[in-house]
């Protein structure tokens, strides 16, 4: 058996058994090391519950040295999600740009993904990122570690170093939580760099 979405079910139904077995032995996502898909909902979401706090009309939920880690917005009635969850080298483990999801699958234990729901586990029972657009307010949980510091946005509270935040409402502000020196800005690594690595300027 092969687990397939409805689109690929109809495509593979037209292939030979041998071709289906070949695809099962060499899954495309495992070969590429990424999973890609579109996240979305058929309604505009006005409130998000992130790390035990509520964000309303807040474009940047969390920034790190001026770079958006989690951003929320709308365009023509459509809810738009932005996220950049880096690995230890600051390359993205998860990147969402206007709902287009790219996940690095190399070190993951499990992924559950539907159009309006995404849950990623790095280890068994250790949730790395979760978003549920079926609820009102929509919910987002994630954890990341940057430069040895853990940032945890769980179901009940947010933990940043020694600080815990919960049951707060951020409304009509540009950035909910900003971490880092406001005079320094982080540049993510890109392949356009001569020596690709994260830098501060």
C-alpha positions as CSV (number, residue, x, y, z in Angstrom):
1,X,0.0,0.0,0.0
2,X,1.0,3.6,-0.6
3,X,-0.4,6.6,1.3
4,X,-1.5,9.1,-1.3
5,X,-3.5,12.3,-1.5
6,X,-6.6,12.3,-3.9
7,X,-4.7,14.0,-6.7
8,X,-1.8,11.6,-6.8
9,X,-4.2,8.6,-6.2
10,X,-5.8,9.2,-9.6
11,X,-2.3,9.7,-11.2
12,X,-0.8,6.5,-9.8
13,X,-3.9,4.5,-10.6
14,X,-2.9,4.8,-14.3
15,X,0.6,3.5,-13.7
16,X,1.9,-0.1,-13.8
17,X,2.4,-2.0,-10.5
18,X,6.2,-2.0,-11.1
19,X,6.3,1.8,-11.5
20,X,4.2,2.2,-8.3
21,X,6.6,-0.1,-6.4
22,X,9.6,1.8,-7.7
23,X,8.0,5.1,-6.4
24,X,7.3,3.5,-3.0
25,X,10.9,2.4,-2.6
26,X,12.2,5.9,-3.6
27,X,9.7,8.4,-2.3
28,X,10.1,11.9,-4.0
29,X,10.1,13.8,-0.7
30,X,12.8,11.5,0.9
31,X,14.9,11.9,-2.2
32,X,14.7,15.7,-2.3
33,X,14.9,16.0,1.5
34,X,12.0,18.5,1.4
35,X,8.2,18.5,1.6
36,X,6.3,21.3,-0.1
37,X,2.7,22.3,-0.1
38,X,0.2,25.1,0.2
39,X,-1.3,26.1,3.6
40,X,-4.6,28.0,3.6
41,X,-8.2,28.4,4.6
42,X,-11.4,29.6,2.9
43,X,-11.9,32.4,5.5
44,X,-10.1,35.4,6.9
45,X,-8.8,34.7,10.4
46,X,-8.6,37.7,12.6
47,X,-7.1,36.2,15.8
48,X,-4.3,33.8,16.4
49,X,-3.5,32.0,19.7
50,X,0.3,31.6,19.7
51,X,2.2,30.4,22.8
52,X,-0.7,31.0,25.2
53,X,-1.2,34.6,24.0
54,X,-3.6,36.1,21.5
55,X,-2.5,38.2,18.5
56,X,-5.0,40.4,16.6
57,X,-3.9,42.5,13.6
58,X,-0.2,42.0,14.6
59,X,1.9,41.4,11.4
60,X,5.0,40.2,13.4
61,X,4.3,37.8,16.2
62,X,7.9,37.1,16.9
63,X,11.1,38.7,15.5
64,X,14.8,37.8,16.2
65,X,17.2,40.7,15.6
66,X,14.8,42.3,13.2
67,X,14.0,39.2,11.2
68,X,10.5,37.8,11.2
69,X,10.3,34.3,12.7
70,X,6.5,34.2,12.6
71,X,4.3,36.7,10.8
72,X,0.6,36.9,10.1
73,X,-1.4,39.0,7.6
74,X,-4.3,39.1,5.2
75,X,-4.6,40.0,1.5
76,X,-8.0,40.2,-0.2
77,X,-9.7,38.3,2.6
78,X,-7.1,35.6,2.6
79,X,-5.0,34.8,5.7
80,X,-1.3,34.8,4.9
81,X,1.3,33.0,7.1
82,X,5.1,33.8,7.1
83,X,7.5,31.7,9.1
84,X,11.3,31.0,9.2
85,X,12.3,28.4,11.8
86,X,16.1,27.9,11.4
87,X,18.3,25.0,12.2
88,X,21.6,25.3,14.1
89,X,23.3,26.7,11.0
90,X,20.5,29.3,10.5
91,X,19.2,27.6,7.3
92,X,15.5,27.0,7.4
93,X,14.1,23.7,8.9
94,X,10.7,25.2,8.0
95,X,9.9,28.2,5.8
96,X,6.5,29.5,5.0
97,X,6.2,32.4,2.5
98,X,2.6,33.6,1.9
99,X,1.3,30.1,2.8
100,X,3.8,28.2,0.6
101,X,5.3,25.7,3.0
102,X,8.8,24.2,2.6
103,X,9.9,21.7,5.2
104,X,13.4,20.2,5.5
105,X,12.6,16.5,6.1
106,X,16.1,15.2,6.9
107,X,15.8,15.2,10.7
108,X,12.1,14.8,11.2
109,X,10.2,12.0,12.9
110,X,6.7,12.7,11.5
111,X,4.6,15.3,9.6
112,X,0.8,15.6,9.4
113,X,-0.2,18.0,6.7
114,X,-3.6,19.0,5.4
115,X,-4.5,22.3,3.6
116,X,-5.5,24.0,6.9
117,X,-3.5,22.0,9.4
118,X,0.2,21.2,9.8
119,X,2.0,19.4,12.6
120,X,5.7,18.5,12.5
121,X,7.6,16.3,15.0
122,X,11.4,16.3,15.3
123,X,11.3,13.4,17.7
124,X,8.5,11.1,18.9
125,X,6.1,13.2,21.0
126,X,8.3,16.4,20.6
127,X,6.3,18.9,18.6
128,X,8.5,21.2,16.6
129,X,5.8,23.2,14.8
130,X,2.0,23.1,14.6
131,X,-0.6,25.3,13.0
132,X,-4.4,24.7,13.0
133,X,-6.4,27.1,10.8
134,X,-9.6,25.1,11.5
135,X,-10.1,26.8,14.9
136,X,-11.2,30.3,15.8
137,X,-8.9,31.7,16.9
138,X,-6.4,29.8,14.9
139,X,-3.6,28.2,16.9
140,X,0.2,28.0,16.4
141,X,2.8,26.3,18.5
142,X,6.5,26.1,17.8
143,X,9.9,25.7,19.4
144,X,13.3,26.8,18.1
145,X,16.8,27.1,19.4
146,X,19.1,29.9,18.1
147,X,22.6,30.4,19.4
148,X,22.0,28.1,22.3
149,X,18.8,29.9,23.4
150,X,15.5,28.1,23.5
151,X,12.3,29.9,22.4
152,X,9.2,28.0,23.2
153,X,5.7,28.9,22.1
154,X,3.6,26.2,23.6
155,X,-0.2,25.6,23.9
156,X,-0.4,27.4,27.3
157,X,2.5,29.8,27.5
158,X,5.6,31.4,25.8
159,X,9.1,30.9,27.3
160,X,12.0,33.1,26.3
161,X,15.1,32.6,28.4
162,X,13.9,33.3,32.0
163,X,10.6,35.0,31.0
164,X,7.2,33.4,30.7
165,X,4.2,35.1,29.0
166,X,0.7,33.8,29.0
167,X,-2.9,35.1,28.6
168,X,-1.9,38.4,27.0
169,X,-3.5,40.0,24.0
170,X,-1.4,41.9,21.4
171,X,-3.7,44.0,19.2
172,X,-2.9,46.5,16.5
173,X,0.8,46.4,17.1
174,X,3.5,45.9,14.4
175,X,5.5,43.4,16.5
176,X,4.3,41.3,19.4
177,X,7.6,40.1,20.8
178,X,10.9,41.3,19.5
179,X,14.2,39.7,20.6
180,X,17.7,41.2,20.2
181,X,19.5,44.5,20.0
182,X,17.4,46.9,18.0
183,X,20.5,48.4,16.4
184,X,21.6,45.0,15.0
185,X,19.9,43.1,12.2
186,X,20.3,39.5,11.3
187,X,20.9,38.4,7.7
188,X,19.9,34.8,7.0
189,X,22.4,32.8,4.9
190,X,21.7,32.7,1.1
191,X,23.4,31.0,-1.8
192,X,24.1,34.5,-3.2
193,X,26.8,34.9,-0.5
194,X,30.4,34.1,-1.3
195,X,30.6,32.2,2.0
196,X,26.9,31.5,3.0
197,X,26.4,32.0,6.7
198,X,24.2,34.1,9.0
199,X,25.6,37.6,9.7
200,X,24.8,40.6,11.8
201,X,25.0,44.1,10.5
